[in-house]
Amino acid sequence: MKVKQPAMRVESDSLDHITLGEECLYGINTARGATNFAISGRRLSHEPALVHALAEVKKAAALTNRDLGLLARDVADAIIAACDEIMAGRHHQHFVIDLLEGSGATSINMNANEVIANRALQLLGGAPGDYQRIHPNDHVNMGQSTNDAVPTALKLAVRQRAHLLLAALDALVEALQKKAVAFADVPRLGRTCLQDAQPMMLGQAFGGYSAAVARAREATASAADGLLVVPLGGTAIGTGLGAKPGYRAAVLGTIARVTGQPVQGSADIFDGMQNADQFARFSGELRTTASLIGKIASDLVLLSSGPNGGIGELHLPAVQAGSSIMPGKVNPVMPIMMQQVAFAVSGNDLTVSMAVLNGQLEINHFEPVMASRLFDSLNLLTNGTRLFTQHCIDGLDADRERSLNNLLGSSALATVFVPTLGYDTTAAPVKRSLQEKRPFSALVIEQGLMDENDVIQALHSSAGGPNAVGHTPDSAD
């Protein structure tokens, strides 16, 4: 960020090479962290939900310390006002710490402390960096540690950010269900191990897709709600040392009011400080959801393959040219995109699980990488799901003739006719179909065993009828 001179007061003579302009709201601790950890190019300001949540935590602390008589009212009110401005979207450009910082989130915490302190000083008519009146550590960070403040903010931010994903999943569920209804009367050859299996309706397949995404959506929402259990008030290791008696109970009530969410403290505060399994659980649901949608996308690639040399039962929207050398080729680019999202989210989940595993003793100091990967997964999955829904599912159509012909040409139909014709009578045209490479249904009709209408009716009946979306047979044999 470009800043103008004159330089702001620098607290450490060991960092004389760092200058902070008069319009800069962060201080020397942030400058040090920004210099040391310029690694990923993704700063705090790139994740406004986390900046917002950090301000919520600092506001709750200031309100609590004011009400307990620990902060002078004018100081507390200035801190609260600065937090309100940040929560309203202002000053985010001053949150410059890289999400992959290596200080165990101390640089993240100090970035928030310094910006809030300096803005509060301005609101009181003072100058940034004059910390005798409002100090980043003594006042903004009062009753807190990085070890309880940042995990709390990260939990709140991830849960808030999850609502965008849940909305995208809701839209996908609805789009898939619409296709389930639209394709309810389309006979289709069901396949197992990529081999012909039994007749079904195309709508049944899409009903299954819709139900699966709905289930994943609920599991993700439940894991997100688990993030409302926070370690705030534990300070450095869970003892609450550095906070006054009564602070923890009071600040937990205050953060619930500030956020408007049913935030609760960890039942065992040492557990809450030591362990980050709630992040792993949420990340795992993101991976599961991404993998599920990626599997659906893979199915669409197979079903739309061709158009002449593959299955060709679905027509995907032609959103762009598929080749720079083969004219007219259209690739399933949106399903492929969704598969790649699933790959990336799975990799992020591995990182989160490794970070959770490697917490040591009283805290986990790997929240920065958890934050980086969780937000990346949320962004990828939210955007990928939204685009997949809009540019693929909404516009896909069935090739009804191709779907029916693929089914009628398969000897998998034989199972349908056994109850009517008997096993031995059915087996003969199956063998002949394989020998002569002719459709089984054509031989059945040719031999006068059934007419075409009988065949079609038998297909519908075997799949539960033309309106049997989500029909489950009595036997899974």
KARAHU-V977999 format. One record per pair of residues at least 6 apart in sequence whose C-alpha atoms are under 7 Angstrom apart, sorted by sequence separation. I is the first residue (numbers start at 1). J is the second residue. D is the distance in whole Angstrom. If there is no record, write none. Layout:
BEGIN
{{I & J & D} {I & J & D}}
END
This chain:
BEGIN
{{45 & 51 & 7} {65 & 71 & 6} {66 & 72 & 7} {86 & 92 & 7} {121 & 127 & 6} {122 & 128 & 7} {190 & 196 & 6} {191 & 197 & 5} {234 & 240 & 4} {235 & 241 & 6} {256 & 262 & 6} {266 & 272 & 5} {305 & 311 & 5} {306 & 312 & 5} {323 & 329 & 6} {359 & 365 & 6} {433 & 439 & 6} {444 & 450 & 6} {445 & 451 & 5} {460 & 466 & 6} {44 & 51 & 7} {66 & 73 & 6} {121 & 128 & 6} {189 & 196 & 7} {190 & 197 & 5} {191 & 198 & 7} {233 & 240 & 6} {235 & 242 & 7} {256 & 263 & 5} {304 & 311 & 6} {305 & 312 & 5} {322 & 329 & 5} {359 & 366 & 7} {433 & 440 & 5} {445 & 452 & 7} {464 & 471 & 6} {190 & 198 & 5} {303 & 311 & 6} {304 & 312 & 5} {321 & 329 & 6} {322 & 330 & 4} {418 & 426 & 6} {189 & 198 & 6} {190 & 199 & 5} {302 & 311 & 7} {303 & 312 & 6} {304 & 313 & 6} {321 & 330 & 5} {322 & 331 & 5} {417 & 426 & 7} {66 & 76 & 6} {97 & 107 & 7} {118 & 128 & 5} {189 & 199 & 5} {190 & 200 & 6} {303 & 313 & 6} {304 & 314 & 5} {430 & 440 & 6} {8 & 19 & 7} {97 & 108 & 6} {118 & 129 & 6} {188 & 199 & 6} {189 & 200 & 6} {303 & 314 & 6} {304 & 315 & 6} {355 & 366 & 6} {429 & 440 & 6} {7 & 19 & 6} {8 & 20 & 5} {188 & 200 & 5} {252 & 264 & 7} {304 & 316 & 7} {318 & 330 & 6} {414 & 426 & 6} {7 & 20 & 5} {8 & 21 & 6} {63 & 76 & 7} {121 & 134 & 7} {187 & 200 & 6} {188 & 201 & 5} {252 & 265 & 6} {7 & 21 & 5} {8 & 22 & 6} {62 & 76 & 5} {97 & 111 & 7} {187 & 201 & 5} {188 & 202 & 6} {233 & 247 & 7} {429 & 443 & 6} {6 & 21 & 6} {7 & 22 & 6} {186 & 201 & 5} {187 & 202 & 6} {233 & 248 & 4} {355 & 370 & 7} {429 & 444 & 7} {5 & 21 & 5} {6 & 22 & 6} {95 & 111 & 6} {185 & 201 & 6} {186 & 202 & 5} {316 & 332 & 7} {414 & 430 & 7} {4 & 21 & 5} {5 & 22 & 6} {11 & 28 & 7} {62 & 79 & 7} {117 & 134 & 6} {184 & 201 & 6} {186 & 203 & 7} {3 & 21 & 5} {4 & 22 & 6} {10 & 28 & 6} {62 & 80 & 6} {117 & 135 & 6} {184 & 202 & 6} {352 & 370 & 5} {4 & 23 & 7} {117 & 136 & 5} {183 & 202 & 6} {184 & 203 & 4} {411 & 430 & 6} {3 & 23 & 7} {183 & 203 & 4} {184 & 204 & 7} {232 & 252 & 7} {3 & 24 & 7} {59 & 80 & 5} {94 & 115 & 7} {182 & 203 & 7} {352 & 373 & 7} {114 & 136 & 5} {181 & 203 & 6} {113 & 136 & 5} {117 & 140 & 6} {180 & 203 & 4} {59 & 83 & 6} {113 & 137 & 7} {179 & 203 & 7} {180 & 204 & 6} {348 & 373 & 5} {180 & 206 & 5} {56 & 83 & 7} {113 & 140 & 6} {179 & 206 & 6} {180 & 207 & 5} {55 & 83 & 5} {113 & 141 & 6} {177 & 206 & 7} {348 & 377 & 7} {410 & 439 & 6} {411 & 440 & 5} {176 & 206 & 6} {177 & 207 & 6} {409 & 439 & 4} {410 & 440 & 6} {55 & 86 & 6} {176 & 207 & 7} {238 & 269 & 6} {301 & 332 & 6} {408 & 439 & 7} {409 & 440 & 6} {55 & 87 & 6} {238 & 270 & 5} {345 & 377 & 5} {409 & 441 & 7} {83 & 116 & 6} {176 & 209 & 7} {177 & 210 & 6} {232 & 265 & 7} {408 & 441 & 6} {52 & 86 & 6} {82 & 116 & 6} {176 & 210 & 5} {228 & 262 & 7} {229 & 263 & 6} {230 & 264 & 6} {231 & 265 & 6} {301 & 335 & 7} {52 & 87 & 5} {228 & 263 & 5} {229 & 264 & 5} {230 & 265 & 5} {231 & 266 & 6} {234 & 269 & 6} {238 & 273 & 6} {300 & 335 & 7} {228 & 264 & 6} {229 & 265 & 5} {230 & 266 & 6} {237 & 273 & 6} {79 & 116 & 6} {82 & 119 & 6} {109 & 146 & 6} {173 & 210 & 5} {229 & 266 & 6} {298 & 335 & 7} {79 & 117 & 7} {82 & 120 & 5} {231 & 269 & 6} {297 & 335 & 5} {341 & 380 & 6} {106 & 146 & 6} {173 & 213 & 6} {341 & 381 & 7} {79 & 120 & 5} {105 & 146 & 7} {109 & 150 & 6} {173 & 214 & 6} {231 & 272 & 5} {297 & 338 & 6} {78 & 120 & 5} {230 & 272 & 7} {231 & 273 & 6} {297 & 339 & 6} {416 & 458 & 7} {341 & 384 & 7} {294 & 338 & 6} {78 & 123 & 6} {105 & 150 & 7} {294 & 339 & 4} {78 & 124 & 7} {338 & 384 & 6} {416 & 462 & 6} {45 & 92 & 5} {45 & 93 & 6} {169 & 217 & 6} {294 & 342 & 6} {45 & 95 & 5} {338 & 388 & 7} {44 & 95 & 5} {45 & 96 & 6} {166 & 217 & 6} {227 & 278 & 6} {291 & 342 & 5} {44 & 96 & 6} {226 & 278 & 7} {290 & 342 & 5} {43 & 96 & 5} {44 & 97 & 6} {335 & 388 & 7} {43 & 97 & 5} {44 & 98 & 6} {334 & 388 & 6} {43 & 98 & 4} {44 & 99 & 6} {290 & 345 & 7} {42 & 98 & 6} {43 & 99 & 5} {41 & 98 & 7} {42 & 99 & 6} {40 & 98 & 7} {54 & 112 & 7} {223 & 281 & 7} {224 & 282 & 6} {287 & 345 & 6} {334 & 392 & 6} {39 & 98 & 7} {75 & 134 & 7} {223 & 282 & 5} {287 & 346 & 5} {38 & 98 & 6} {40 & 100 & 7} {37 & 98 & 6} {79 & 140 & 7} {34 & 96 & 6} {162 & 224 & 7} {220 & 282 & 7} {287 & 349 & 6} {34 & 97 & 5} {33 & 97 & 6} {34 & 98 & 7} {37 & 101 & 5} {37 & 102 & 7} {159 & 224 & 5} {220 & 285 & 5} {284 & 349 & 6} {159 & 225 & 7} {219 & 285 & 7} {220 & 286 & 7} {283 & 349 & 6} {30 & 97 & 7} {26 & 94 & 6} {159 & 227 & 6} {25 & 94 & 6} {24 & 94 & 7} {156 & 227 & 7} {155 & 227 & 5} {156 & 228 & 7} {280 & 352 & 6} {155 & 228 & 7} {216 & 289 & 6} {280 & 353 & 6} {33 & 107 & 6} {317 & 391 & 7} {317 & 392 & 6} {280 & 356 & 7} {316 & 392 & 6} {30 & 107 & 6} {29 & 107 & 7} {62 & 140 & 7} {152 & 230 & 5} {317 & 395 & 6} {152 & 231 & 6} {277 & 356 & 6} {316 & 395 & 7} {317 & 396 & 6} {30 & 110 & 6} {152 & 232 & 6} {276 & 356 & 6} {316 & 396 & 5} {29 & 110 & 6} {30 & 111 & 5} {315 & 396 & 6} {316 & 397 & 7} {58 & 140 & 7} {314 & 396 & 7} {315 & 397 & 5} {148 & 231 & 5} {149 & 232 & 6} {314 & 397 & 6} {315 & 398 & 6} {148 & 232 & 5} {314 & 398 & 5} {315 & 399 & 7} {26 & 111 & 6} {148 & 233 & 7} {313 & 398 & 6} {314 & 399 & 6} {148 & 234 & 6} {313 & 399 & 5} {27 & 114 & 6} {148 & 235 & 5} {209 & 296 & 7} {274 & 361 & 7} {26 & 114 & 5} {147 & 235 & 6} {148 & 236 & 7} {274 & 362 & 5} {275 & 363 & 7} {276 & 364 & 7} {25 & 114 & 7} {26 & 115 & 5} {144 & 233 & 7} {147 & 236 & 5} {273 & 362 & 6} {274 & 363 & 4} {275 & 364 & 7} {313 & 402 & 6} {25 & 115 & 5} {145 & 235 & 5} {273 & 363 & 5} {274 & 364 & 6} {312 & 402 & 7} {313 & 403 & 5} {144 & 235 & 5} {145 & 236 & 5} {283 & 374 & 7} {290 & 381 & 7} {57 & 149 & 7} {143 & 235 & 7} {25 & 118 & 6} {25 & 119 & 7} {57 & 153 & 6} {54 & 153 & 5} {143 & 242 & 6} {144 & 243 & 7} {53 & 153 & 5} {143 & 243 & 4} {27 & 129 & 7} {25 & 128 & 7} {50 & 153 & 7} {53 & 156 & 6} {50 & 154 & 6} {53 & 157 & 6} {50 & 157 & 5} {49 & 157 & 5} {49 & 161 & 7} {9 & 129 & 6} {8 & 129 & 6} {148 & 273 & 7} {237 & 362 & 6} {237 & 363 & 7} {64 & 250 & 6} {64 & 251 & 6} {61 & 251 & 6} {64 & 254 & 7} {60 & 251 & 6} {60 & 254 & 5} {60 & 255 & 5} {57 & 255 & 7} {60 & 258 & 7} {56 & 258 & 7} {56 & 259 & 7} {199 & 407 & 7} {165 & 378 & 7} {168 & 382 & 6} {175 & 389 & 7} {186 & 400 & 6} {196 & 410 & 7} {198 & 412 & 6} {199 & 413 & 7} {188 & 403 & 5} {197 & 412 & 6} {198 & 413 & 7} {151 & 367 & 7} {162 & 378 & 7} {169 & 385 & 7} {187 & 403 & 7} {188 & 404 & 6} {196 & 412 & 6} {154 & 371 & 7} {165 & 382 & 5} {168 & 385 & 6} {172 & 389 & 6} {176 & 393 & 7} {187 & 404 & 6} {189 & 406 & 7} {164 & 382 & 7} {168 & 386 & 5} {175 & 393 & 6} {189 & 407 & 5} {175 & 394 & 6} {188 & 407 & 6} {199 & 459 & 6} {104 & 365 & 4} {104 & 366 & 6} {105 & 367 & 7} {201 & 463 & 6} {207 & 469 & 6} {208 & 470 & 7} {104 & 367 & 7} {105 & 368 & 6} {199 & 462 & 7} {200 & 463 & 5} {207 & 470 & 6} {104 & 368 & 7} {199 & 463 & 6} {204 & 469 & 5} {203 & 469 & 6} {204 & 470 & 5} {101 & 368 & 6} {204 & 471 & 7} {100 & 368 & 5} {99 & 368 & 6} {100 & 369 & 5} {99 & 369 & 7} {99 & 371 & 7} {100 & 372 & 7} {99 & 372 & 6} {185 & 466 & 4} {184 & 466 & 6} {185 & 467 & 6} {184 & 467 & 5} {184 & 468 & 7} {184 & 469 & 6} {181 & 469 & 7} {180 & 469 & 6}}
END
